[in-house]
Amino acid sequence: MSEPHDPKVTEFAYDQETGLLAKPKSWLSSLNVIWECSAQCPCGAECPSRSAQLGLRYPFEVFMTNGKGWGVRPLRDLPAGAFVAEYAGIVREDFGVEVFAPSTWYTFWLVAEANTREPGRQFFIDASEKGNITRFINHGCSPNLCPIYVYYDDNNPSRGMHIGFYTIRVVKAKEELTLDYSSDFWKAKNARGEYCKCGSAKCKYSKKRAARRLKRTA
């Protein structure tokens, strides 16, 4: 569900027939949170409102890309709206984020609309030292994944929030998985003379595009 459950106002986040994320492209510009069914729900393990909590269901491989370091790709076709993996790492409180330069971020903020138990406290996931395959997913200016905040066991960000990566379109076998790293990340990278190598026709952070932006602001 895309909001805390109220049958009068709630829309199911997942297609009730396939269990895939409904309207996946609409989540690219959304900050909504998914509340999946939990152990407190009587619906059972086969409920279509359970996805991220079921973990990996597709085969992936970490491979060496051409010029971008390690990357991740599926070994079979993925449908649009498929759960890929949860972003994993060490959960830290926000005062520790200062040690990370924007250009070297391996972090995701745990931000939610429903953080009512501990107002004023924020947390982030640090995957710089520990994580899973998601830490090897590269940036893409035409991404095929989007991150979504998911709850299914506790609505306390320090314990219960998860970040799931979902496909926003069909991804073919051996096609690299990509995610938008954000403009802040690339502004910091460009300032250090580092540029995007995603290869997309819509690339926003290549050396050529960065030079154009610099020329406009000169």
N, C-alpha and C positions, 0 to 999 in steps of 0.2 A: 504494500500500500504506500501511496505517496505522501500520506499525512497520518498522524495518530488516528487509530481506527474509530470512525463514526460512520455507520452505514448510510447516514443521510447525506454525507458530504464527501466520503472517501472514494477515490478512484483506485482500482487495482493497478499496481505498477507492472505486473506481469500478465501476459495473455493467459486467460484461464484454460485454454486448450493446449497450448504449447509449452507454457511455463517460461517463455522468452520475454525479455523486457518489451513492453508495448511502446510503440512510437519512439524507438531508440534515438533518432536524430534530435528529437525535441529536448532531450536531456543535455545536449551540448551547451546550451545557454541557460541551464536551470541550476538552481541551488537547492532543489527539493531533496528531501530525505526519504528513503524507503524504510518502512517498518514492515519487516517480514513477520510471519507467524512464528511463535516461540513455543517453548515447552509448556507454557501456560495455556496455549490454545488447544481446543479439543479436536482440531481438524486432522491431525495425524501427519506422518512423514510424507505422504503422497500429495499433500496440499500444494496447488500451483503457486501459492504465495510464499514458497520457500525456494530460494535459489542460491544466494551467496553462501548461506550456511551449509550447503551441500558440498562446497569445495570444488576442486578441479574435476572436470568431467571430459576434458579434451586433451589430446597429447600435444606437447610443445617441445621445442628444442631451442637452446641457447646457441647462437652461431656467431662467427666473426663476420661483420659487415665489411663493405668496401669503404673504408675511411671514417667510420663512425664508432669503431670499437665493437663491443658485443651487442647483439640484438636478440630479439625473440620472435619466433614464427611458429604457426601451428603446423602440424603434420597432416591435418585433414581440413576440409572446408568448415568454416564456422558460419552459422546463420546470423542474421542481424538480431541484436538483442540478447546474444549469448553471454553468460557470465564467464569471464576468462580466469580471473584470479583475484585474490585479495592483496592489497598493498600491505606488505609486512615489514616490520622493523622494530625498533625500540621506542616505546611510548615515553615521551619526555614532556615536562611542563614548559610553557612558552618562554620562561626566562632563560632557557638554555639555547634558544634559537640564534642568539647573537653570535655564536661561535661559527655559524655557517655563512659564508659569503653567498650572495644571491646567485653568483655564477657557478656555484658548486652544490646547489641544493639537491639533496636526496630526501627531501622532506615533504610531508603532506600535513596540512593543518586539520585537526579534528574540530570542525566547526559545525554546530547544529542549532536549529531553531528552538530545540526543546531542552537546552542545557539549563534546567531550572534548579537542579539539586545543588550545584556549586557555581552560582553566578560569579563572574569575575575571573574564574580559573579557565585557562585554555591549555590544550595539549596538542602535540604534533607527533607524527611518526617519523623517526630517523632511520633511514635504510642505508646510511653510509657505511656501516660496519656489518650489520646483519640484516637479512631479508630473505626473499625468495626470487623467483624468476622475474617478478615485476620490476625489480631494481635494474634490470637490463633492458627494459623497454625504452626505446629511443623516442625523441621528439619527432613529430611530423606536422608540417603546416597544413596538411590535408589528412588529419588523423582518422584512424579507423576504430579508435577506442575512446571512451569517455569515462571519467571517474565519477562514482556516485556514493554518497554517504548511506550506509545501511546499518539499521539496528535489528537485532533479533534475540538478544539475550539480556540486555540491560541498557537503559537509556542514559547511563552515566558515561561521558566521553572518555574517562580514564580507564573504563573497563568494557563498555558495551558497544561503542561505535566502531564500525568497520568501513573500509573504503574498498569498494568493489570496482573492478574494471570490466566494462561491458562493450561488446561490439556495437557500432552504430550502423553498420552495413554488413553485407556478406563479405567475409574475408576468405580468400582462396588459400588452399594448402601451399605452404612455403612462402606466402606473402608476409613481409615483415609487419609486426604489430607496432603501431605508433600512437603517441599521445601528445596533446598540446601542452608544452611545458610552461606556457604563459609568457606574456610580453616582458614582465619584470625579469625573468630568467634571461631572456635574450638581450634585453637592454644592457644587462651587466656583462654578458658574454661579448657583445659587440664592442663595449667599452674597453675590453681587454684584447681586442683584435681577433676574436674568435667568432665564427659565423656558422650559420645553419647549413648542413649538407644533406637535407632531407630529399632533395631532388624533385620536389613537387613543383608543378608549373605555377602554383599559387604560393611559393615560398616567400615568407615575409621577412626573413632574417638573414638572407644571403649577403655576401659582401657587396654585391651590386645594389641591393635594396637598401642596405645600411648607408652606403655612399650617397644614395639619392636623398635619404632622410637628413643626412648631415648637410647636404647642399641646400636643402630647403630651409634649414634652421640657421644657416650661416648668415 
